[in-house]
Amino acid sequence: MKIRLKIWRQKNSTAKGRFVKYKLENVSPEMSFLEMLDFLNEQLIKSGDDPVAYDHDCREGICGACGLYINGRPHGAQKKTTTCELHMRVFDDGSTIIVEPWRSRAFPVIKDLMVDRTALDEIIRSGGYISVNAGSAPEANSIPVGKHESDKAFDAAECIGCGACVAACKNSSAMLFVAAKVSQLALLPHGKTEAADRVKKMVKKSNELGFGGCSNTYSCEYDCPKAIPVEFIAKMNREFFKAKVCKQKVE
């Protein structure tokens, strides 16, 4: 395959970035998208140029580090697919591929295609955990959990924190990410003790970090590589409203 690339190049967080064009030949259709970028970088290094910086880790669709904006879509146009799982066979021979980093005020560019996604970690640190002393690990079936609730919690737990929902949203909202993390714990008996504080703290931190509000366009669900449904945002809103109402009653 022959392909043309337009890749965002930016030396550092303060430098002005621009698109740079590259041509690649002998690209195997069986290459993953990241393997294609490795192939490009090998040629750039041989010619004495600076390789393209981008994030990656497991390359198995689990860690979420590989998030790239490809032809105007987070992770590319193939649904339920991370960038590392995207293969070159989905592109036409001779096509032009535009590659950008996530675009969000909360995700400042570090270099080229790498962005700082520690804002998502900050949201988790604000309350996305269970802090009660549970002692040693209990026997798995000692706390009964309904099949419906356990299935829903597992669906929410599939979120890999890649930030595709933020990149897809016109408001750069992280609501789908926050909702998945809130719902995962709120659905289980282990997480109900701190449910009210958790949802208030995580929503507050998301707002403080500069993420926008939900745009209600469902673009986050559409482009999520794990197909996390927006119904979890409704679940989070119910948890948030319940936490506010309970607080007012106590006061």
C-alpha atoms as one frame of an Amber mdcrd trajectory, in Angstrom:
protein
   0.000   0.000   0.000   0.933   3.607  -0.575  -0.463   6.166   1.839  -0.148
   9.864   2.532  -0.040  11.125   6.093  -0.804  14.546   7.536   0.449  14.393
  11.114   0.296  17.074  13.787   3.838  17.952  14.848   4.448  20.072  17.939
   7.851  20.292  19.608   6.527  20.864  23.137   3.555  22.196  25.087   4.421
  25.824  24.437   5.514  25.581  20.787   3.204  26.308  17.888   2.181  23.108
  16.104   1.493  22.390  12.450   0.587  19.558  10.113   3.471  17.852   8.312
   2.952  15.660   5.262   4.637  12.290   4.777   4.482   9.617   2.092   4.819
   5.932   2.873   5.234   3.033   0.487   5.207  -0.724   1.055   2.759  -0.452
   3.933   1.357  -3.903   4.696  -2.447  -4.069   5.005  -1.882  -6.345   8.013
   0.008  -3.674   9.950  -1.794  -2.135  12.881  -2.015   1.652  12.848   0.711
   1.895  15.492   2.944  -0.488  13.540   2.520   1.830  10.570   3.658   4.755
  12.746   6.627   2.648  13.903   7.426   2.034  10.236   7.278   5.780   9.579
   9.497   6.538  12.571  12.110   4.030  11.423  12.398   5.924   8.158  12.472
   9.301   9.900  15.260   8.164  12.237  17.290   6.778   9.316  16.995  10.110
   7.531  18.043  12.011  10.663  14.607  13.486  11.404  12.808  13.590  14.736
  10.394  10.634  15.101   6.701  11.246  15.734   5.900  11.027  19.458   2.731
   9.166  20.399   1.406   7.210  23.373   1.127   3.423  23.480   1.448   0.634
  25.990  -0.289  -2.746  25.877  -1.308  -2.673  22.188  -4.120  -5.054  23.096
  -7.025  -2.606  23.358  -6.973  -2.612  27.160  -4.943   0.319  28.489  -6.377
   3.222  26.451  -2.993   4.913  25.990  -3.076   4.729  22.189  -5.814   7.318
  21.652  -5.333   9.258  18.414  -7.682  11.424  16.366  -7.719   9.785  12.932
  -9.530  11.387   9.988 -11.706  13.376  12.354 -12.667  10.502  14.647 -11.233
   9.286  17.972  -9.414   5.992  17.322 -10.513   6.146  13.658 -13.799   5.323
  11.941 -14.010   1.643  12.896 -16.434   1.201  15.791 -15.520  -0.539  19.052
 -11.840  -0.369  18.111  -8.865   1.260  19.801  -6.093   2.785  17.691  -3.788
  -0.154  18.372  -6.476  -2.559  17.112  -7.070  -0.536  13.945  -5.423  -2.129
  10.898  -4.258  -0.549   7.673  -6.514  -2.809   5.617  -9.459  -0.555   6.487
  -7.830   2.287   4.501  -7.772   2.502   0.717  -4.498   2.278  -1.146  -3.309
   5.808  -1.905  -5.542   7.418   0.708  -4.640  10.424   2.851  -4.825   9.924
   6.633  -4.966  12.899   8.996  -3.639  12.181  12.489  -4.086  14.563  15.427
  -3.846  14.488  19.229  -6.927  14.754  21.459  -8.240  18.335  21.418  -9.280
  19.509  24.874  -8.187  22.255  27.250  -7.971  19.573  29.939  -5.584  17.527
  27.750  -2.649  19.846  26.900  -0.335  18.609  24.159   3.037  17.367  25.446
   4.615  16.684  22.070   3.266  15.783  18.619   0.442  13.296  19.228   1.002
  12.922  22.985  -1.325  14.696  25.400  -1.327  14.966  29.179  -4.320  12.918
  30.344  -3.571  13.100  34.056  -6.818  15.074  34.421  -8.647  11.744  34.269
  -6.416  10.438  37.055  -7.277  13.532  39.104 -10.967  12.719  38.772 -10.364
   9.177  40.012  -8.245  10.427  42.914 -11.050  12.770  43.943 -13.355   9.872
  44.799 -13.379   7.027  42.291 -12.518   4.324  44.793 -13.693   2.548  47.937
 -11.791   3.715  51.031 -13.526   1.758  53.781 -11.391  -0.804  55.603 -12.680
  -4.081  54.190 -10.067  -6.279  55.870  -8.761  -9.274  54.000 -10.377 -10.411
  50.763 -13.754 -12.019  51.558 -15.065 -15.165  49.949 -16.415 -14.208  46.518
 -20.031 -15.135  47.216 -20.291 -13.740  50.764 -21.991 -10.537  49.531 -24.876
 -11.410  47.184 -25.057  -9.178  44.097 -27.976  -9.410  41.700 -27.282 -10.571
  38.153 -28.633  -7.359  36.618 -26.552  -5.140  38.902 -23.369  -7.184  38.450
 -23.753  -7.155  34.655 -24.307  -3.393  34.607 -21.337  -2.808  36.913 -19.169
  -4.925  34.629 -20.360  -2.936  31.594 -19.322   0.297  33.328 -15.995  -1.216
  34.398 -15.084  -1.787  30.745 -14.156   1.910  30.474 -10.406   2.068  29.799
 -10.052   5.817  30.406  -8.685   6.590  26.952 -10.441   9.954  26.678 -12.203
   9.230  23.377 -15.441  10.546  24.888 -13.714  13.857  25.607 -12.272  14.021
  22.090 -15.621  13.198  20.472 -17.670  15.746  22.429 -17.998  19.267  21.047
 -17.856  20.488  24.660 -14.875  18.269  25.555 -17.005  16.684  28.241 -15.709
  13.836  30.401 -19.200  12.922  31.609 -19.188   9.424  30.082 -15.883   8.634
  31.792 -17.065  10.048  35.137 -20.426   8.303  34.799 -18.830   4.924  34.107
 -16.570   5.196  37.158 -19.379   6.462  39.410 -21.868   3.852  38.199 -19.429
   0.957  38.467 -19.205   1.448  42.239 -22.708   2.785  42.861 -24.237  -0.400
  41.441 -22.414  -2.648  43.906 -23.073  -2.932  47.657 -19.366  -2.319  48.356
 -19.605   1.200  46.914 -22.896   2.401  48.352 -21.466   3.676  51.654 -19.526
   6.485  49.962 -21.812   6.882  46.929 -23.067  10.389  47.753 -19.643  11.878
  48.492 -18.115  10.080  45.522 -20.405  11.475  42.849 -20.259  15.035  44.223
 -16.469  15.035  44.442 -15.908  13.519  40.996 -18.347  15.845  39.213 -16.849
  18.834  41.036 -13.306  17.832  40.077 -14.319  17.314  36.441 -15.702  20.850
  36.320 -12.617  22.295  38.035 -10.299  20.677  35.483 -12.005  22.416  32.563
 -14.059  19.610  31.047 -17.276  20.833  29.460 -20.828  19.788  30.201 -22.635
  16.952  28.459 -23.696  17.970  24.942 -26.432  15.286  24.706 -25.346  14.379
  21.170 -24.369  10.785  22.068 -21.064  11.253  20.226 -19.228   9.908  23.284
 -21.122   6.613  23.147 -20.726   6.398  19.376 -16.947   6.804  19.436 -16.198
   4.952  22.680 -14.018   1.931  21.791 -15.755  -0.079  24.512 -19.262   1.154
  23.588 -20.018   2.478  27.085 -23.704   3.560  26.853 -24.873   7.055  27.778
 -27.426   5.512  30.125 -24.633   5.626  32.700 -24.702   9.431  32.486 -28.380
   9.243  33.456 -27.400   6.937  36.311 -24.751   9.414  37.462 -27.239  12.298
  37.289 -29.654  10.344  39.472 -26.869   9.611  41.957 -25.888  13.293  41.982
 -29.460  14.487  42.490 -30.008  11.921  45.240 -26.821  13.042  47.013 -27.942
  16.695  46.920 -31.470  15.943  48.112 -30.254  13.742  50.991 -27.857  16.466
  52.116 -30.628  19.061  52.161 -32.892  16.768  54.209 -30.153  16.207  56.781
 -29.451  19.937  57.068
